[in-house]
Amino acid sequence: MTTTADTTAVTPRELWTLFEPVHAVTYFSPEAVTAFEDAGLRGFWRGYFAGRSAPLGVTGPRPVAAAFCSFAPSMVAQSLPAVWDVVTPGQTLEVRRAGARAALARLLGDQEERVAEAAGLLAEAAEAADLTGRPLAAANAALEVPKDPLDLLWHTATVLREHRGDGHVAAQVAADLDGCEILALRVGIDLPRSELQPYRGWSDEEWDASVERLAERGLLTPEGKATDAGRALLTEIEEGTDRAAARPWAGVDTGRLHRALEPLARTVARTLRFPNPIGLPERSGV
């Protein structure tokens, strides 16, 4: 493998904005939603919690809520463990693969060479990822690595986004923020509450209590607006997330990856809505 000076030109955060849309077809594409429904997982959230937690095996709501971090435990418990009476984790893994591949085939089917190049480079990064303290990344990395380029593109994007997500949770925990508080802080800065609270299952009472706790720490005003200290803390968390996500890219030609993946990300991102519950920013020209 040959690296170039471009390897330091693209930040982990910028790379996340490119591979996250690829992973997100499993949530936002009609093909993925239909695949879960056809498997008997009626209702979006049953498919979501089954699909995302399937690499962990048959798992109950408390470990999943802990790993996913920002979802209310009561919301997770509405789907888990009941979904495992309908499908097995192994069956769910095949359903989510088929749904994601169908979506990517529709969106990127005419870009085979670019898909293969991007998938290969993402695979280099995924293989180099340190999985210490990263349960979701490790569970996905332990799955069989597919050979089909579209499957490989989605699989590696998923390993890397869960790797970054696990690191983000660690940075959040180090900042002493719980799952609702991190959302309330983000709403106090730049995202609408309507894109976070209802999609994470927190009640108004839980949300208001989190705002009150953050206000007591001087991170939010009583009205829920971020203070300078709150903005600084979120910046610290994001910078910590970036540092924790940097190692997989050390040996990857990220400039080449950016050139291959950026057009794919633009195409796939057209299936998303902005703003969205996963916090993915809209790229200019999408």
HELIX and SHEET records of a PDB file:
HELIX    1   1 ALA A    5  THR A    8  5                                   4    
HELIX    2   2 PRO A   12  HIS A   23  1                                  12    
HELIX    3   3 VAL A   25  PHE A   28  1                                   4    
HELIX    4   4 PRO A   30  ASP A   38  1                                   9    
HELIX    5   5 PHE A   44  SER A   53  1                                  10    
HELIX    6   6 ALA A   54  LEU A   56  5                                   3    
HELIX    7   7 PRO A   61  PHE A   68  1                                   8    
HELIX    8   8 PRO A   73  ALA A   77  1                                   5    
HELIX    9   9 ALA A   82  ASP A   85  5                                   4    
HELIX   10  10 PRO A   89  LEU A  108  1                                  20    
HELIX   11  11 GLU A  112  ALA A  128  1                                  17    
HELIX   12  12 PRO A  135  ALA A  141  1                                   7    
HELIX   13  13 PRO A  149  ALA A  174  1                                  26    
HELIX   14  14 GLY A  179  VAL A  187  1                                   9    
HELIX   15  15 ARG A  193  GLU A  195  5                                   3    
HELIX   16  16 GLN A  197  ARG A  200  1                                   4    
HELIX   17  17 ASP A  204  GLU A  216  1                                  13    
HELIX   18  18 ASP A  228  ALA A  244  1                                  17    
HELIX   19  19 ARG A  247  TRP A  249  5                                   3    
HELIX   20  20 THR A  254  ALA A  269  1                                  16    
END                                                                             
